[in-house]
Amino acid sequence: MKFVKIIAVAATLVAGVSAANASTLNGNLTSFGDISSAQGASVLTVNETEAQLLAYDNDVNSIRARIQGNRWLVEAIQRQGFSVDQIVGASGGENDLTLFAL
């Protein structure tokens, strides 16, 4: 019986790690150049805690500056009901760019 409990705990831990790694917030931005050349992006809303976690891997001022220089991204963000000033992070690449907004 003790062996079954060990297997169950191990399976639960593996599932938890897999779910954490699948999180969108764990995605990394491929390069700032991808922001400059992307023609669209998905914008996801994050809370204050998630925004703080994104701040570890994202230079928010640089991301916003790159977005400002890309009119397609500015328009995509506005169509989704956000402004560039709300963007707090990015992940993905040119063809699968995800922006995070507060």
Backbone torsions as a table, in degrees:
resi	resn	phi	psi	omega
1	MET	NA	-38.8	-179.9
2	LYS	-62.6	-36.9	178.8
3	PHE	-63.3	-39.2	179.0
4	VAL	-64.4	-40.5	178.0
5	LYS	-63.6	-39.9	178.5
6	ILE	-63.2	-44.4	178.2
7	ILE	-62.6	-42.1	-179.3
8	ALA	-64.3	-42.7	178.8
9	VAL	-65.4	-42.9	179.5
10	ALA	-62.7	-42.1	178.9
11	ALA	-63.9	-39.7	178.2
12	THR	-64.6	-42.4	178.7
13	LEU	-64.0	-42.8	179.0
14	VAL	-62.9	-42.1	179.1
15	ALA	-63.7	-40.2	178.9
16	GLY	-64.9	-42.1	178.5
17	VAL	-65.5	-41.6	178.9
18	SER	-62.7	-42.3	179.7
19	ALA	-65.9	-39.6	179.2
20	ALA	-65.4	-40.3	179.9
21	ASN	-71.3	-23.2	179.3
22	ALA	-82.3	-9.5	-178.5
23	SER	-60.2	139.1	177.6
24	THR	-60.6	-32.9	-177.8
25	LEU	-67.6	-18.0	179.1
26	ASN	-84.7	-7.1	179.8
27	GLY	-70.0	145.7	179.5
28	ASN	-106.9	149.2	174.2
29	LEU	-73.3	127.6	-178.6
30	THR	-63.7	-51.3	175.7
31	SER	-164.7	158.1	176.8
32	PHE	-65.1	-27.3	177.6
33	GLY	-61.4	-30.5	177.9
34	ASP	-64.6	-33.6	176.9
35	ILE	-67.3	-40.7	-178.7
36	SER	-66.1	-32.4	-174.5
37	SER	-103.1	-8.6	-179.8
38	ALA	-67.3	144.8	178.4
39	GLN	-106.7	0.3	177.8
40	GLY	-168.1	166.0	179.4
41	ALA	-162.1	153.8	171.3
42	SER	-90.9	140.0	177.6
43	VAL	-114.8	123.7	178.0
44	LEU	-111.9	143.4	178.1
45	THR	-86.2	136.2	175.9
46	VAL	-123.5	159.4	176.0
47	ASN	-92.0	-179.9	-175.6
48	GLU	-61.8	-40.4	179.4
49	THR	-64.4	-44.9	178.9
50	GLU	-64.5	-36.8	177.6
51	ALA	-62.8	-38.8	177.8
52	GLN	-66.2	-38.2	176.8
53	LEU	-65.2	-39.6	178.6
54	LEU	-65.0	-30.3	-177.9
55	ALA	-62.8	-23.2	178.4
56	TYR	-66.9	-34.2	-175.7
57	ASP	-110.3	-2.6	-174.2
58	ASN	-126.7	130.9	172.4
59	ASP	-91.3	95.3	-171.2
60	VAL	-58.4	-42.8	-179.1
61	ASN	-63.7	-39.5	178.1
62	SER	-67.9	-41.0	178.3
63	ILE	-62.0	-47.0	-179.8
64	ARG	-62.6	-39.2	179.3
65	ALA	-64.3	-42.5	178.0
66	ARG	-64.0	-40.6	178.8
67	ILE	-63.4	-43.5	-179.8
68	GLN	-57.7	-31.6	-179.7
69	GLY	-83.2	1.0	-178.3
70	ASN	-123.7	98.6	-173.8
71	ARG	-62.3	-30.0	179.0
72	TRP	-65.4	-40.9	178.9
73	LEU	-69.1	-41.0	178.2
74	VAL	-58.5	-45.6	179.6
75	GLU	-64.8	-41.2	179.1
76	ALA	-62.5	-41.3	179.0
77	ILE	-64.7	-44.8	-179.2
78	GLN	-66.2	-37.8	177.7
79	ARG	-62.0	-28.0	-179.6
80	GLN	-91.0	5.6	173.9
81	GLY	88.4	19.9	-178.8
82	PHE	-121.9	169.0	173.0
83	SER	-119.6	161.7	179.9
84	VAL	-60.0	-33.8	-179.4
85	ASP	-65.5	-17.7	179.3
86	GLN	-86.4	-12.5	-176.8
87	ILE	-72.0	129.0	-178.1
88	VAL	-123.1	0.8	179.5
89	GLY	-179.1	170.5	-180.0
90	ALA	-150.7	153.3	173.5
91	SER	-149.3	163.6	179.2
92	GLY	93.6	-160.1	-179.1
93	GLY	-132.0	-167.3	-175.1
94	GLU	-55.9	-39.5	-176.6
95	ASN	-93.1	-9.1	179.2
96	ASP	-139.8	43.8	-175.5
97	LEU	-71.8	131.5	174.3
98	THR	-121.3	128.9	176.3
99	LEU	-109.9	146.3	-179.0
100	PHE	-114.4	132.3	-176.5
101	ALA	-125.9	144.7	173.8
102	LEU	-82.6	NA	NA
